[in-house]
Amino acid sequence: LPHIRMTVDMLRAVGAQVDTPESGGEPNVWRVTPGALLGRDLTIEPDLSNAQPFLAAALVTGGRVTIPDWPARTTQPGDRLREIFTEMGGSCELTEYGLEFTGSGSIHGIDVDLSEVGELTPGIAAPAMLMDAPGLSISGMRDLITNDISGDARLALDLALTVRHDGDGGIADDLSDTVGLTTWVRAHQGSLPEADSFVADEAALTAVRELRAAVRTLFARAVRPGEPSAADAARLLPLAEALRLLNAAAARTPTVPVLDWADDAEPVVRHQGVRGEAEIVAVLAQAAVGFLAGADRERLRACHAPRCVRYFLKEHPRQEWCRPSCGNRARVARHHERHKQAS
């Protein structure tokens, strides 16, 4: 957790008392004791991660670059670049002018753990494409971020997310009319059958909206003992009714998965009706069934940031909110609430 360590070091430098897990504190909790901070001169370090493209350019071309004011001691993730790019074939020296890095023009393969410096991954993978032999192995990333979402999970989640906050404290519905449903379905070509030519009618709109209500009710059950999305708090269906609607929708048109695999593409699974054209609502319902009965369900959470009504899949163990912007709003709200209670 380099960025947290950076913050702790800066606070301690001005006299703050910070309890950390490393110093015997509670796991995953960093507590700052209230108190006066000392005024003093501080040197603000340059952002070392921003130097990565310039170091990579020297590594690839066999050139030389100097990064001014590179600190002799730092907890920034970017400091790992000295070690990593040296192992990949460069050399570096910390001088009075900064970090002098020289590339050899030949890039070697490495085996590196980036679990704590994941932000460096793209800038390491890019020059690795020019290695003199295959050999880049990056480990430790799965616990940091997980993007392997199944097709069923993605489709079921996308359906639920057609209910969203409108930015002003209210709730917006992307499926409020047939035009909205048509637009949404056509945006899912490859996941839904005949999506490119789909035109919604009132019957389809009613069926999909009923299915969505069932899915969001079952999502609320899946996140227990956590609270459901704020949008659902007062309008959840009875559980038996939600299950009935979901299963009935899944049975509307039996479908089978069909594998397509073009010469120059990855294999793709599409759903094809056993008897005639598969109905959109049936495919959506079957995706929801697959997701709710699968392993991805364990990662489902409701975002409880102010105004947010989204469900999301956790991408790393410490994730609390669906997006960074929601995390920022939640922290601001907590700050104001603490000050309100104190006064």
C-alpha positions in Angstrom: 0.0 0.0 0.0 2.6 2.6 -1.1 0.2 5.5 -1.3 -1.0 5.0 2.2 2.6 4.7 3.5 3.4 8.0 1.7 0.5 9.7 3.5 1.5 8.3 6.9 5.2 9.4 6.4 4.1 12.9 5.5 1.8 13.1 8.6 4.5 11.8 10.9 7.0 14.3 9.5 4.8 17.1 10.9 4.2 15.6 14.2 1.0 13.5 13.8 0.6 10.3 15.7 -0.6 7.6 13.3 -1.4 4.0 14.3 -1.0 1.6 11.5 -1.3 -2.2 11.0 2.5 -2.4 10.8 2.9 -0.8 14.2 0.5 -3.2 15.9 -2.8 -1.5 15.0 -6.0 -3.0 13.7 -5.7 -4.7 10.4 -6.6 -2.5 7.4 -7.1 0.5 9.7 -5.0 3.6 9.9 -5.9 5.9 12.7 -4.7 9.5 13.1 -4.8 10.9 16.7 -6.2 14.5 16.8 -3.6 17.1 17.6 -1.6 20.1 16.5 0.7 19.7 13.5 4.1 21.3 13.3 5.0 23.9 10.8 8.2 23.0 8.9 9.9 23.1 5.5 9.0 20.1 3.3 10.3 19.0 0.0 7.5 17.8 -2.3 8.7 14.8 -4.3 8.1 14.6 -8.0 5.6 12.1 -9.1 7.9 9.2 -10.0 5.2 7.3 -11.9 5.1 10.1 -14.4 8.7 9.5 -15.2 7.9 5.9 -16.4 7.4 6.7 -20.1 10.8 8.6 -20.3 12.6 5.7 -18.6 10.9 3.2 -20.9 12.0 5.3 -23.9 15.6 5.2 -22.9 15.3 1.5 -22.2 13.9 0.8 -25.7 16.2 3.1 -27.7 19.5 2.5 -25.7 19.4 6.2 -24.8 20.0 8.1 -21.6 17.7 10.2 -19.5 18.0 12.2 -16.3 15.0 12.6 -14.0 15.7 15.6 -11.7 15.1 15.5 -8.0 14.6 11.8 -7.7 14.5 11.2 -3.9 17.1 9.0 -2.2 14.4 7.6 0.0 10.7 7.3 -0.9 7.7 5.1 -0.5 6.3 6.0 -4.0 5.5 3.0 -6.1 7.5 4.5 -9.0 10.7 3.9 -7.1 10.4 0.3 -8.1 11.1 1.3 -11.7 14.8 1.6 -10.9 14.9 -2.1 -9.9 12.5 -3.3 -12.7 14.0 -1.5 -15.6 17.6 -2.4 -14.5 16.6 -6.0 -14.5 15.1 -5.5 -18.0 18.5 -4.4 -19.3 19.1 -0.8 -18.3 21.3 0.7 -15.6 20.8 3.6 -13.3 22.7 5.8 -10.9 21.4 8.3 -8.3 23.5 11.5 -8.6 23.4 15.1 -7.4 21.4 15.9 -10.5 18.8 13.2 -10.1 18.3 9.7 -11.4 20.5 9.0 -14.5 19.1 6.0 -16.4 20.8 4.4 -19.5 19.2 1.8 -21.7 21.1 -0.9 -23.5 18.7 -1.2 -26.5 18.2 -4.8 -25.6 15.2 -5.7 -23.3 15.3 -8.8 -21.2 12.4 -10.8 -19.8 11.6 -10.7 -16.1 9.5 -12.4 -13.5 8.1 -9.6 -11.3 5.4 -9.2 -8.5 3.4 -6.0 -9.1 0.8 -6.6 -6.4 1.6 -3.4 -4.6 2.5 -1.3 -7.6 -0.1 -2.3 -10.1 -0.2 1.2 -11.6 3.2 0.5 -13.2 1.9 -2.5 -15.1 1.0 -0.9 -18.5 4.4 1.0 -18.7 6.2 -2.3 -18.0 4.2 -4.4 -20.4 4.7 -1.9 -23.3 8.5 -2.1 -23.6 8.3 -5.8 -22.8 6.7 -6.3 -26.3 10.2 -5.6 -27.7 12.0 -8.2 -25.5 14.9 -10.1 -27.0 13.1 -13.3 -26.0 9.7 -14.2 -24.6 9.7 -14.0 -20.8 7.6 -11.4 -19.1 5.8 -12.9 -16.1 3.7 -10.6 -13.9 2.3 -12.0 -10.6 0.3 -10.7 -7.7 -2.3 -8.9 -9.7 -5.4 -11.0 -9.2 -6.0 -9.9 -5.7 -5.5 -6.3 -6.8 -8.0 -6.2 -9.5 -10.3 -8.8 -11.1 -11.8 -8.1 -14.5 -12.8 -11.7 -15.5 -16.5 -11.1 -15.3 -18.6 -13.8 -17.0 -21.0 -13.0 -19.8 -24.0 -13.9 -17.7 -22.8 -11.6 -14.9 -22.1 -8.7 -17.2 -25.6 -9.0 -18.9 -27.5 -9.4 -15.6 -25.6 -6.5 -14.0 -26.2 -4.3 -17.1 -29.9 -4.9 -16.8 -30.0 -4.0 -13.2 -27.9 -0.8 -13.9 -30.6 0.6 -16.1 -31.9 2.1 -12.8 -29.4 4.8 -11.8 -29.2 8.1 -10.0 -29.8 11.2 -12.1 -27.1 13.3 -10.6 -29.6 15.5 -8.7 -30.6 13.1 -5.9 -33.3 11.4 -8.0 -33.5 8.1 -9.9 -33.4 7.8 -13.7 -34.7 4.8 -15.6 -33.1 4.0 -19.0 -36.0 1.7 -19.7 -38.8 4.2 -19.2 -40.2 3.7 -22.7 -39.8 1.6 -25.8 -37.2 3.9 -27.3 -35.0 3.4 -24.2 -35.3 -0.4 -24.4 -34.6 -0.4 -28.1 -31.4 1.7 -27.6 -30.3 -0.5 -24.7 -30.8 -3.7 -26.5 -29.0 -2.5 -29.6 -26.0 -1.5 -27.5 -25.7 -5.2 -26.5 -25.0 -6.7 -29.9 -23.1 -9.9 -29.5 -24.8 -10.6 -26.1 -28.4 -10.5 -27.2 -29.9 -12.2 -30.2 -30.8 -10.0 -33.2 -30.0 -7.0 -31.2 -29.0 -4.9 -34.3 -32.6 -5.1 -35.7 -34.5 -5.1 -32.4 -37.4 -2.7 -32.0 -39.2 -2.8 -28.7 -43.0 -2.8 -28.3 -45.0 -2.2 -25.1 -45.2 -6.0 -24.4 -41.5 -6.4 -24.6 -41.0 -3.3 -22.4 -43.4 -4.6 -19.8 -41.7 -8.0 -19.7 -38.2 -6.6 -19.4 -39.1 -4.2 -16.7 -40.9 -7.0 -14.7 -37.7 -9.1 -15.1 -35.5 -6.2 -13.9 -37.7 -5.8 -10.8 -37.2 -9.5 -10.1 -33.5 -9.4 -10.7 -33.0 -6.4 -8.4 -35.0 -8.1 -5.7 -32.7 -11.1 -6.0 -29.7 -8.9 -6.0 -30.9 -7.4 -2.8 -31.0 -10.9 -1.3 -27.6 -11.8 -2.7 -25.9 -8.9 -0.9 -27.3 -9.8 2.6 -26.5 -9.1 5.3 -25.6 -5.8 3.6 -28.3 -3.3 2.7 -29.9 -3.3 -0.7 -29.5 -0.4 -3.2 -31.3 2.7 -2.0 -33.5 2.6 -5.1 -34.9 -0.8 -4.0 -35.5 -0.1 -0.3 -39.2 0.5 -0.6 -40.1 -1.5 -3.7 -38.7 -4.9 -3.4 -40.9 -7.8 -4.6 -41.7 -10.7 -2.4 -39.0 -13.3 -2.8 -41.4 -15.9 -4.1 -42.8 -13.5 -6.7 -39.3 -12.5 -7.9 -38.3 -16.1 -8.4 -41.5 -16.9 -10.2 -41.1 -14.0 -12.6 -37.4 -14.8 -13.3 -38.0 -18.5 -13.9 -41.1 -17.8 -16.1 -39.1 -15.3 -18.2 -36.3 -17.8 -18.6 -38.7 -20.4 -19.9 -40.4 -18.1 -22.5 -38.2 -19.3 -25.3 -35.8 -22.2 -24.9 -32.4 -21.4 -26.2 -29.1 -23.2 -26.7 -25.6 -21.7 -26.7 -23.9 -21.7 -30.1 -20.2 -21.3 -30.5 -18.9 -18.9 -33.3 -15.1 -18.9 -33.9 -13.9 -16.9 -36.9 -10.3 -17.3 -38.2 -9.1 -14.0 -36.9 -11.1 -13.6 -33.7 -11.7 -15.1 -30.3 -14.5 -17.6 -29.8 -17.9 -16.1 -29.1 -20.9 -17.7 -27.5 -24.3 -16.5 -28.8 -27.8 -17.8 -27.8 -30.0 -19.3 -30.5 -33.6 -20.3 -30.1 -34.5 -23.9 -30.3 -37.7 -23.0 -32.0 -37.5 -19.8 -34.0 -36.0 -16.5 -32.9 -35.0 -16.3 -29.2 -36.8 -13.7 -27.2 -34.7 -11.0 -25.6 -36.4 -11.4 -22.2 -35.6 -15.1 -22.1 -31.9 -14.6 -22.8 -31.7 -11.9 -20.1 -33.5 -14.1 -17.6 -31.2 -17.0 -18.3 -28.2 -14.8 -17.9 -29.5 -13.7 -14.5 -30.1 -17.3 -13.5 -26.5 -18.2 -14.5 -25.1 -15.2 -12.6 -27.1 -15.8 -9.4 -26.2 -19.4 -9.3 -22.5 -18.8 -10.1 -19.4 -17.8 -8.3 -19.5 -14.1 -9.4 -22.6 -13.6 -7.1 -20.2 -13.6 -4.1 -18.6 -10.4 -5.4 -22.0 -8.6 -5.8 -22.4 -5.5 -3.6 -24.7 -2.5 -3.4 -23.0 0.9 -3.5 -24.0 3.1 -0.6 -22.4 6.3 -1.5 -24.7 9.3 -1.3 -27.2 9.3 -4.3 -25.8 6.1 -5.8 -28.2 3.3 -6.5 -25.9 0.9 -8.4 -25.0 -2.7 -7.8 -21.4 -3.7 -8.7 -19.0 -6.6 -8.6 -16.0 -6.1 -6.2 -12.8 -5.9 -8.2 -10.4 -6.1 -5.2 -10.8 -7.0 -1.6 -10.9 -3.5 -0.2 -13.4 -2.0 -2.6 -16.4 -0.3 -0.9 -17.9 1.7 -3.7 -18.7 1.2 -7.4 -16.5 4.0 -8.7 -13.9 6.4 -7.3 -16.3 9.3 -7.5 -18.7 7.5 -5.2 -15.9 6.9 -2.7 -15.1 10.6 -2.8 -18.7 11.6 -2.1 -18.9 9.0 0.7 -15.8 10.4 2.4 -17.0 14.0 2.2 -20.4 13.0 3.7 -18.7 11.1 6.6 -16.4 14.2 7.2 -19.4 16.5 7.4 -21.3 14.1 9.6 -18.4 13.9 12.1 -18.1 17.7 12.3 -21.9 18.0 12.7 -21.9 15.6 15.6 -18.8 17.3 17.2 -20.6 20.6 17.1 
